[in-house]
């Protein structure tokens, strides 16, 4: 039973939306591709297909490429025309990412400087503009893709198990009746979702689905049919081949403070990251640092160096000081020398302590990053591993490169690396 739904949209800052042609012209995936090709500074993103909104957006891209709105088949997905269309769109993505709330959080904190457009559900656009997450830095607009879109469903289901009791069934039924009663469905609408009760007007006086909140309740004009499960699986597999590929270097702290449980958990997290990378066509390297840059696994296709990377991770040992800046610069210079604008270029740098051993100064490295990123953007994702991490340096590196700073602990580091792998 569904109690709330919300269409998947392209969220854009209002000035960006108008530059794309909204609201006079229909805007879709082809529009994003064209704009990104014409303007190298245009930044848009959608989550990976591991997340609902990313999968639904990707399905919509494949529908657009196939030129149909219903009945997407495996043959259509694998047709060269479809693959060419999706590949062209995907090559313009800044980077991928995680679930919608993380994207909204970054938009709230960074405003238009983070991304020009991104994929979320309509409900989050309304909630953002309503101030649910705080005072919005600017107004977002929901763009309903001209080629059609799919809907994020919010269902309530009872999982049948051998031990299910009559009381549990009654509880489920009572909760179901509660969610479908008029008062609850009105609350669903008030939160920015579209209620399952179709008798509730979306344009009523109390509805938040208004132009002021960036929403057009008359949209979407075209709803795409959710394909069969086997087709969805093929879409995910083909997307892994058509997505924008990555050059990513892992920068790993093995200073003395990493000894023991910290390092063991970080090693497991690094193995998880490598395991989550979808294809062997992604390029990955590694820079280990302590007193200085201690070890380098050169950037290469995972098909070629996965075993070397895993063996290097297994052999990591903690000792010495923290030459974080030298290690980040080593990775940055290698990516700049690669000179590969067709791929996402990124550094994932993890440290648990304060910089105390580098020869390069922070201000010089920040200046080098800003200058280098004018021609080849390299995003630095920094992991502050524990309370003693040098947040001042990590924030400076992330800000200069358009990346992020994330916090990790021995308990969360594995999940954090797993999340970051979805960006590539």
Helices and strands as residue ranges (DSSP letters): E 2-13, H 14-20, H 29-38, E 44-45, H 52-66, H 74-77, H 80-90, H 100-110, G 111-113, E 117-121, H 122-130, E 140-143, E 151-155, H 166-180, H 182-190, E 194-195, G 211-213, H 229-242, E 246-253, G 256-258, H 261-276, E 283-289, E 293-301, H 302-314, H 324-338, E 344-351, H 362-373, E 379-385, H 391-401, E 404-408, H 413-421
